[in-house]
Amino acid sequence: MKPLIIAGPCVIESADCLEEVARTVSSLNAEYGLDIIFKASFDKANRTSLSSFRGPGLDRGLQMLSDVRSKFGLRILTDIHESWQAAPVAEVADVLQIPAFLCRQTDLLVAAARTGKTVNVKKAQFLGGEDMKYPVRKVLESGGGEVWVTERGNMYGYDSLVVDFRNIAVMRGFCDTVIMDCTHSVQKPGAGCDRTGGERRYAESMALAAKAFGATGWFFEVHPDPDNALSDGPNMISTDSLGGIIGKIIG
């Protein structure tokens, strides 16, 4: 069975950035015979500072994601933060993602389920793997179809995330598709003063450790120039390094 891979920039910065990453993803699909899902957010509602870049917003962002889908033939994943966003986003995206901090928000889960699209629920930093069966049930009992869950670490101390890889095995007990978020899990929230820090050098190790624990999918935020990205730069990997990591996951 081919691995499920999700990859793309944290947030939509520009059409040029989207196109550059999409071209890399499309090339890797051809090289490895995969169907990598393209990810980018039209709005980053959960940011450290009011001055943080959030993205182009719903209307412009969805148009830009639609353009990527049309030009490169890629499936699209993006986040929703409010219930009313589910229906318009479902017109463009193949997968609706529920952000980690919002994974217990019933109305948001129900709205996503009712679109009929695949719903990817990210595990909150304050929940254990066993707790994720309840968001999954909310989606399924609201008429949803395919549900995925994503591990992205737990908060310990003041500025670090720690991954308990046992959560992957636990969540496989009630969900067939369990994804490892290899880049958000190396974040250091608040460590960059008014922005999130991160240690991207550990992203590959996160991917390989998750494979050992039975993950069926992998999530990477990638950027042509992570050091100058407008969001999540310290934990994003470069587009040039994505192919090598995928090769190790497949190997």
C-alpha positions as CSV (number, residue, x, y, z in Angstrom):
1,M,0.0,0.0,0.0
2,K,1.4,3.4,-1.0
3,P,2.0,5.8,1.9
4,L,-0.2,8.9,2.3
5,I,1.9,12.0,2.0
6,I,0.6,15.6,2.6
7,A,3.0,18.4,1.7
8,G,2.9,22.1,1.1
9,P,3.7,25.5,2.6
10,C,2.3,26.5,6.0
11,V,0.3,29.4,4.6
12,I,-0.4,30.8,1.1
13,E,2.3,33.6,0.7
14,S,2.1,34.2,-3.0
15,A,1.1,32.5,-6.3
16,D,4.7,32.1,-7.2
17,C,5.5,30.2,-3.9
18,L,2.5,28.0,-4.3
19,E,3.5,27.1,-7.9
20,E,7.1,26.4,-7.0
21,V,6.1,23.9,-4.2
22,A,3.3,22.4,-6.4
23,R,5.8,21.8,-9.2
24,T,8.1,19.9,-6.8
25,V,5.2,17.9,-5.4
26,S,4.0,17.0,-8.9
27,S,7.5,15.9,-9.9
28,L,7.8,13.7,-6.8
29,N,4.4,12.1,-7.6
30,A,5.8,11.1,-11.0
31,E,9.1,9.9,-9.6
32,Y,7.7,7.8,-6.8
33,G,4.3,6.9,-8.2
34,L,2.5,8.7,-5.4
35,D,-0.5,10.9,-5.0
36,I,0.9,13.5,-2.6
37,I,-1.9,15.9,-1.3
38,F,-1.0,19.5,-1.6
39,K,-1.5,21.5,1.6
40,A,-1.6,25.3,2.3
41,S,-3.7,27.5,4.6
42,F,-5.7,30.4,3.3
43,D,-5.7,31.9,6.9
44,K,-3.6,31.1,9.9
45,A,-6.1,32.1,12.6
46,N,-3.9,30.8,15.5
47,R,-0.8,32.9,15.5
48,T,1.5,34.1,18.3
49,S,1.2,37.8,17.5
50,L,-1.3,40.2,16.0
51,S,1.4,41.3,13.6
52,S,2.0,37.7,12.3
53,F,1.2,37.1,8.7
54,R,-2.1,35.2,8.3
55,G,-2.6,34.7,4.6
56,P,-4.8,36.0,1.8
57,G,-8.1,35.1,3.3
58,L,-10.9,32.7,2.2
59,D,-12.0,34.0,-1.2
60,R,-8.5,34.8,-2.7
61,G,-7.0,31.8,-1.0
62,L,-9.5,29.3,-2.3
63,Q,-9.0,30.7,-5.8
64,M,-5.3,30.2,-5.6
65,L,-5.6,26.7,-4.3
66,S,-8.1,26.0,-7.1
67,D,-5.5,27.3,-9.6
68,V,-2.9,24.8,-8.2
69,R,-5.4,22.0,-8.5
70,S,-6.2,22.8,-12.1
71,K,-2.7,23.4,-13.3
72,F,-0.9,20.5,-11.5
73,G,-3.8,18.0,-11.0
74,L,-3.1,17.8,-7.2
75,R,-5.6,17.0,-4.5
76,I,-5.9,19.8,-2.0
77,L,-6.0,19.9,1.8
78,T,-6.6,23.1,3.8
79,D,-7.8,24.0,7.3
80,I,-11.1,25.4,8.4
81,H,-11.4,27.4,11.7
82,E,-15.1,28.2,11.7
83,S,-18.2,26.1,10.9
84,W,-19.4,28.4,8.1
85,Q,-16.2,27.9,6.2
86,A,-16.8,24.2,5.7
87,A,-19.2,24.4,2.7
88,P,-17.2,26.9,0.6
89,V,-13.9,25.2,1.3
90,A,-15.4,21.8,0.3
91,E,-16.0,23.2,-3.2
92,V,-12.2,23.3,-3.7
93,A,-10.5,21.0,-1.2
94,D,-10.6,17.3,-1.2
95,V,-9.7,17.1,2.5
96,L,-10.9,19.5,5.3
97,Q,-8.4,19.7,8.1
98,I,-9.4,20.5,11.7
99,P,-6.6,22.4,13.5
100,A,-5.3,20.8,16.7
101,F,-6.6,23.4,19.1
102,L,-10.1,23.1,17.6
103,C,-10.4,19.3,17.5
104,R,-13.0,19.2,20.3
105,Q,-15.2,21.9,18.7
106,T,-18.4,19.9,17.9
107,D,-20.0,22.3,15.5
108,L,-16.8,22.5,13.4
109,L,-16.5,18.8,13.2
110,V,-20.2,18.3,12.3
111,A,-20.0,21.0,9.6
112,A,-16.9,19.3,8.1
113,A,-18.6,15.9,8.2
114,R,-21.7,17.2,6.4
115,T,-19.7,18.2,3.4
116,G,-19.0,14.6,2.6
117,K,-15.3,15.3,2.2
118,T,-12.5,13.5,4.0
119,V,-11.8,15.1,7.4
120,N,-8.3,15.2,8.9
121,V,-8.5,15.9,12.6
122,K,-5.2,16.9,14.2
123,K,-4.6,15.8,17.7
124,A,-4.6,18.6,20.2
125,Q,-1.4,19.3,22.1
126,F,-3.4,18.7,25.4
127,L,-4.9,15.3,24.4
128,G,-3.6,11.7,24.5
129,G,-4.2,9.3,21.6
130,E,-7.1,7.6,23.3
131,D,-9.0,10.9,23.5
132,M,-9.1,11.2,19.8
133,K,-11.7,8.5,19.4
134,Y,-14.3,11.1,20.5
135,P,-13.7,13.6,17.6
136,V,-13.6,10.7,15.2
137,R,-17.0,9.5,16.5
138,K,-18.4,13.0,16.2
139,V,-17.5,13.1,12.5
140,L,-18.8,9.6,11.8
141,E,-22.0,10.0,13.7
142,S,-22.7,13.3,11.8
143,G,-22.7,11.5,8.5
144,G,-19.0,11.9,7.6
145,G,-17.2,9.4,5.5
146,E,-13.4,9.0,5.7
147,V,-11.8,10.3,8.8
148,W,-8.0,10.7,9.4
149,V,-6.2,11.6,12.6
150,T,-2.8,13.4,12.8
151,E,-0.3,13.2,15.6
152,R,1.6,16.4,16.2
153,G,3.1,16.1,19.7
154,N,2.1,17.2,23.2
155,M,3.1,20.3,25.1
156,Y,5.5,19.9,28.0
157,G,7.2,22.7,29.9
158,Y,7.0,26.1,28.4
159,D,8.3,26.0,24.8
160,S,8.7,22.5,23.5
161,L,6.5,19.8,22.0
162,V,7.3,16.1,22.8
163,V,6.0,13.2,20.7
164,D,4.8,10.1,22.5
165,F,4.9,7.7,19.5
166,R,2.7,5.2,21.4
167,N,-0.2,7.6,20.4
168,I,0.2,6.4,16.8
169,A,-0.4,2.7,17.8
170,V,-3.3,3.7,20.1
171,M,-5.0,5.7,17.4
172,R,-4.6,2.9,14.8
173,G,-6.9,1.0,17.1
174,F,-9.9,3.1,16.1
175,C,-8.8,4.9,12.9
176,D,-7.2,3.3,9.8
177,T,-5.4,6.4,8.7
178,V,-3.0,7.8,11.3
179,I,-0.7,10.5,10.0
180,M,2.5,11.8,11.6
181,D,2.9,15.6,11.3
182,C,6.7,15.6,11.0
183,T,7.2,19.4,11.0
184,H,4.7,20.8,13.5
185,S,5.9,18.2,15.9
186,V,9.4,19.8,16.0
187,Q,7.9,23.3,16.9
188,K,9.0,25.2,19.9
189,P,5.9,27.3,20.6
190,G,6.8,30.7,22.0
191,A,10.5,30.1,21.8
192,G,11.0,32.7,19.1
193,C,9.6,35.5,21.3
194,D,6.8,36.8,19.1
195,R,6.8,33.8,16.8
196,T,7.0,30.0,17.0
197,G,10.5,28.5,16.9
198,G,11.4,25.0,15.7
199,E,14.1,22.4,15.0
200,R,13.6,21.2,11.4
201,R,16.7,19.0,11.6
202,Y,14.6,16.5,13.5
203,A,11.7,16.2,11.0
204,E,13.2,13.2,9.1
205,S,13.8,11.4,12.4
206,M,10.1,12.0,13.3
207,A,9.1,10.5,10.0
208,L,11.1,7.3,10.5
209,A,10.2,6.8,14.1
210,A,6.5,7.2,13.2
211,K,7.0,4.5,10.5
212,A,8.2,2.1,13.2
213,F,5.1,2.7,15.2
214,G,2.7,2.0,12.4
215,A,1.9,5.4,10.9
216,T,0.1,5.2,7.6
217,G,0.6,8.8,6.5
218,W,3.1,11.7,6.8
219,F,2.6,15.4,6.8
220,F,5.3,17.9,5.9
221,E,5.2,21.6,5.6
222,V,7.7,22.6,2.9
223,H,9.0,25.9,1.5
224,P,11.5,26.9,-1.1
225,D,13.3,29.1,1.4
226,P,12.2,28.1,5.0
227,D,14.4,30.6,6.7
228,N,12.5,33.5,5.1
229,A,9.0,31.9,5.2
230,L,6.3,34.1,6.6
231,S,4.9,31.4,8.9
232,D,6.4,28.3,10.6
233,G,9.8,28.8,8.9
234,P,12.0,27.2,11.7
235,N,10.1,23.9,11.5
236,M,9.4,23.7,7.8
237,I,11.8,21.7,5.6
238,S,13.0,22.8,2.2
239,T,11.4,21.6,-1.0
240,D,14.8,20.2,-2.0
241,S,14.9,17.8,1.0
242,L,11.4,16.4,0.7
243,G,12.2,13.8,-2.0
244,G,15.0,12.3,0.1
245,I,12.8,11.9,3.1
246,I,10.0,10.3,1.1
247,G,12.5,7.9,-0.4
248,K,13.5,6.7,3.1
249,I,9.8,6.4,4.1
250,I,9.1,4.2,1.1
251,G,12.4,2.2,1.4
